[in-house]
């Protein structure tokens, strides 16, 4: 156990400071390149640069290289390569708006390293019921998991600080679950994700100085999914991600097709004269988690973020409870 402390500390420090120190020069570069979008929830023409994905993937790769140097596990290689491929998918979408098909297919291909490196177990563990052996079906679950986690984290990137703040909570709860189940090496990998998210949150929180873009959000989500697969905690990870999954489900249920949200004209929320968010009365607009949150009363962007973080904390607690139920069965 003590031999894990040093790699854990080093990888977390590398994860945090790689992102934290890289963001300021990245912001300057993006400003020079005029790669900025309007912050639609702010008064006036407030422009915020994007994407922050390059800093996020740099932090992930640097920290995972440290862990691989200590542990030399295929699981860590799979996490790193899958995250990088997801970043590439998101970066292409950042520079050019692709069709709704692009991200799901791209993320599915990003899952291939997990299979090719054999960094998975075909037994799917459930709380109370134990493990279910699904050797062929599980290969499909791997593709499905990366697509879902990547897109759900991307879909929860709805306001300043929410995607990164949400991932801080989700990844640290996943680390806790992995430590409880004594899967320490993968738990440390999940810690790295948490510290990458924490460093990015420093610049992403209200008022945002940089947005993650698709490259950042897809990278965070794909790494989260990869950690869940190689750590054999798929169900626990899904529980911790419930608010984001609900948001994606609401989107698909209301739109009824796979489409990029930027291709939709009708917005689920509107701004009041006091620059608070309120639910739109447009029946053609998609349903979203934020729209449900502000359905009864308008809320500020900060207040909406607090509600989402509370939901994330509640889901994280449920994930930990699920872990103990899992451990009891095992």
VENVENRA-V103948 format. One record per residue. N is the residue number from 0. RES is the residue in three letters. SS is DSSP state (@ for helix, = for strand, . for the rest). PHI is phi in whole degrees, -180 to 180 (NA if undefined). Layout:
# VENVENRA-V103948
N:RES:SS:PHI / N:RES:SS:PHI
This chain:
# VENVENRA-V103948
0:UNK:.:NA / 1:UNK:.:-65 / 2:UNK:@:-71 / 3:UNK:@:-90 / 4:UNK:@:-66 / 5:UNK:@:-63 / 6:UNK:@:-61 / 7:UNK:@:-64 / 8:UNK:@:-65 / 9:UNK:@:-63 / 10:UNK:@:-65 / 11:UNK:@:-69 / 12:UNK:@:-64 / 13:UNK:@:-63 / 14:UNK:@:-59 / 15:UNK:@:-67 / 16:UNK:@:-77 / 17:UNK:@:-61 / 18:UNK:@:-71 / 19:UNK:@:-61 / 20:UNK:@:-84 / 21:UNK:@:-83 / 22:UNK:@:-61 / 23:UNK:@:-55 / 24:UNK:@:-66 / 25:UNK:@:-66 / 26:UNK:@:-60 / 27:UNK:@:-62 / 28:UNK:@:-63 / 29:UNK:@:-66 / 30:UNK:@:-66 / 31:UNK:@:-63 / 32:UNK:.:-80 / 33:UNK:.:58 / 34:UNK:.:-96 / 35:UNK:=:-141 / 36:UNK:=:-128 / 37:UNK:=:-74 / 38:UNK:.:-82 / 39:UNK:.:-71 / 40:UNK:.:-98 / 41:UNK:.:-115 / 42:UNK:.:-75 / 43:UNK:.:87 / 44:UNK:.:-92 / 45:UNK:.:-84 / 46:UNK:=:-104 / 47:UNK:=:-126 / 48:UNK:=:-74 / 49:UNK:.:-159 / 50:UNK:.:-101 / 51:UNK:.:-91 / 52:UNK:@:-54 / 53:UNK:@:-57 / 54:UNK:@:-70 / 55:UNK:@:-64 / 56:UNK:@:-69 / 57:UNK:@:-63 / 58:UNK:@:-65 / 59:UNK:@:-66 / 60:UNK:@:-64 / 61:UNK:@:-61 / 62:UNK:@:-70 / 63:UNK:@:-72 / 64:UNK:@:-63 / 65:UNK:@:-59 / 66:UNK:@:-65 / 67:UNK:@:-66 / 68:UNK:@:-62 / 69:UNK:@:-84 / 70:UNK:@:-105 / 71:UNK:.:50 / 72:UNK:.:-108 / 73:UNK:@:-61 / 74:UNK:@:-60 / 75:UNK:@:-70 / 76:UNK:@:-59 / 77:UNK:@:-63 / 78:UNK:@:-60 / 79:UNK:@:-65 / 80:UNK:@:-69 / 81:UNK:@:-60 / 82:UNK:@:-62 / 83:UNK:@:-66 / 84:UNK:@:-64 / 85:UNK:@:-64 / 86:UNK:@:-60 / 87:UNK:@:-61 / 88:UNK:@:-60 / 89:UNK:@:-66 / 90:UNK:@:-67 / 91:UNK:@:-60 / 92:UNK:@:-71 / 93:UNK:@:-66 / 94:UNK:@:-83 / 95:UNK:.:-149 / 96:UNK:.:-67 / 97:UNK:.:-94 / 98:UNK:.:-71 / 99:UNK:@:-62 / 100:UNK:@:-75 / 101:UNK:@:-65 / 102:UNK:@:-67 / 103:UNK:@:-60 / 104:UNK:@:-67 / 105:UNK:@:-62 / 106:UNK:@:-69 / 107:UNK:@:-62 / 108:UNK:@:-67 / 109:UNK:@:-66 / 110:UNK:.:-79 / 111:UNK:@:-56 / 112:UNK:@:-58 / 113:UNK:@:-62 / 114:UNK:@:-74 / 115:UNK:@:-65 / 116:UNK:.:-89 / 117:UNK:.:63 / 118:UNK:.:-93 / 119:UNK:.:-155 / 120:UNK:.:-126 / 121:UNK:.:-77 / 122:UNK:=:-88 / 123:UNK:=:-100 / 124:UNK:=:-92 / 125:UNK:=:-120 / 126:UNK:.:-66 / 127:UNK:.:71 / 128:UNK:.:-86 / 129:UNK:=:88 / 130:UNK:=:-96 / 131:UNK:=:-119 / 132:UNK:=:-90 / 133:UNK:.:-136 / 134:UNK:.:-56 / 135:UNK:.:-82 / 136:UNK:@:-62 / 137:UNK:@:-65 / 138:UNK:@:-60 / 139:UNK:@:-67 / 140:UNK:@:-64 / 141:UNK:@:-60 / 142:UNK:@:-61 / 143:UNK:@:-61 / 144:UNK:@:-64 / 145:UNK:@:-67 / 146:UNK:@:-62 / 147:UNK:@:-68 / 148:UNK:@:-66 / 149:UNK:@:-63 / 150:UNK:@:-73 / 151:UNK:@:-70 / 152:UNK:@:-67 / 153:UNK:@:-63 / 154:UNK:@:-72 / 155:UNK:.:-85 / 156:UNK:.:-80 / 157:UNK:.:-107 / 158:UNK:.:-162 / 159:UNK:.:-55 / 160:UNK:.:80 / 161:UNK:@:-72 / 162:UNK:@:-62 / 163:UNK:@:-69 / 164:UNK:@:-65 / 165:UNK:@:-62 / 166:UNK:@:-72 / 167:UNK:@:-59 / 168:UNK:@:-66 / 169:UNK:@:-65 / 170:UNK:@:-71 / 171:UNK:@:-69 / 172:UNK:@:-69 / 173:UNK:@:-67 / 174:UNK:@:-61 / 175:UNK:@:-59 / 176:UNK:@:-62 / 177:UNK:@:-66 / 178:UNK:@:-68 / 179:UNK:@:-61 / 180:UNK:.:-84 / 181:UNK:.:64 / 182:UNK:.:-99 / 183:UNK:@:-69 / 184:UNK:@:-62 / 185:UNK:@:-72 / 186:UNK:@:-61 / 187:UNK:@:-67 / 188:UNK:@:-60 / 189:UNK:@:-68 / 190:UNK:@:-60 / 191:UNK:@:-58 / 192:UNK:@:-62 / 193:UNK:@:-63 / 194:UNK:@:-75 / 195:UNK:@:-62 / 196:UNK:@:-64 / 197:UNK:@:-64 / 198:UNK:@:-64 / 199:UNK:@:-68 / 200:UNK:@:-60 / 201:UNK:@:-57 / 202:UNK:@:-104 / 203:UNK:@:-95 / 204:UNK:.:-65 / 205:UNK:.:-63 / 206:UNK:.:-83 / 207:UNK:.:-63 / 208:UNK:.:-100 / 209:UNK:=:-156 / 210:UNK:.:-102 / 211:UNK:.:-68 / 212:UNK:@:70 / 213:UNK:@:-63 / 214:UNK:@:-63 / 215:UNK:@:-75 / 216:UNK:@:-67 / 217:UNK:@:-65 / 218:UNK:@:-64 / 219:UNK:@:-60 / 220:UNK:@:-67 / 221:UNK:@:-67 / 222:UNK:@:-64 / 223:UNK:@:-59 / 224:UNK:@:-65 / 225:UNK:@:-65 / 226:UNK:@:-61 / 227:UNK:@:-62 / 228:UNK:@:-70 / 229:UNK:@:-70 / 230:UNK:.:-90 / 231:UNK:.:59 / 232:UNK:.:-129 / 233:UNK:@:-61 / 234:UNK:@:-66 / 235:UNK:@:-61 / 236:UNK:@:-62 / 237:UNK:@:-65 / 238:UNK:@:-63 / 239:UNK:@:-66 / 240:UNK:.:-99 / 241:UNK:@:-52 / 242:UNK:@:-60 / 243:UNK:@:-69 / 244:UNK:@:-64 / 245:UNK:@:-61 / 246:UNK:@:-62 / 247:UNK:@:-66 / 248:UNK:@:-63 / 249:UNK:@:-62 / 250:UNK:@:-61 / 251:UNK:@:-66 / 252:UNK:@:-67 / 253:UNK:@:-87 / 254:UNK:@:-83 / 255:UNK:.:67 / 256:UNK:.:-164 / 257:UNK:.:-84 / 258:UNK:.:-151 / 259:UNK:.:-72 / 260:UNK:@:-63 / 261:UNK:@:-72 / 262:UNK:@:-86 / 263:UNK:.:-98 / 264:UNK:.:-85 / 265:UNK:.:-80 / 266:UNK:.:-94 / 267:UNK:.:-74 / 268:UNK:=:-131 / 269:UNK:=:-127 / 270:UNK:=:-103 / 271:UNK:.:-81 / 272:UNK:.:-64 / 273:UNK:.:-91 / 274:UNK:.:58 / 275:UNK:.:-105 / 276:UNK:=:-89 / 277:UNK:=:-136 / 278:UNK:=:-69 / 279:UNK:.:-72 / 280:UNK:.:-96 / 281:UNK:.:-71 / 282:UNK:.:-69 / 283:UNK:.:-84 / 284:UNK:.:-72 / 285:UNK:.:-69 / 286:UNK:.:-89 / 287:UNK:.:-144 / 288:UNK:@:-61 / 289:UNK:@:-64 / 290:UNK:@:-61 / 291:UNK:@:-67 / 292:UNK:@:-63 / 293:UNK:.:-101 / 294:UNK:.:-65 / 295:UNK:.:-95 / 296:UNK:.:-151 / 297:UNK:.:-65 / 298:UNK:=:-132 / 299:UNK:.:-72 / 300:UNK:@:-58 / 301:UNK:@:-65 / 302:UNK:@:-66 / 303:UNK:@:-63 / 304:UNK:@:-60 / 305:UNK:@:-63 / 306:UNK:@:-62 / 307:UNK:@:-65 / 308:UNK:@:-66 / 309:UNK:@:-65 / 310:UNK:@:-64 / 311:UNK:@:-65 / 312:UNK:@:-64 / 313:UNK:@:-62 / 314:UNK:@:-66 / 315:UNK:@:-64 / 316:UNK:@:-64 / 317:UNK:@:-62 / 318:UNK:@:-65 / 319:UNK:@:-67 / 320:UNK:@:-62 / 321:UNK:@:-59 / 322:UNK:@:-62 / 323:UNK:@:-64 / 324:UNK:@:-65 / 325:UNK:@:-66 / 326:UNK:@:-63 / 327:UNK:@:-62 / 328:UNK:@:-70 / 329:UNK:.:-67
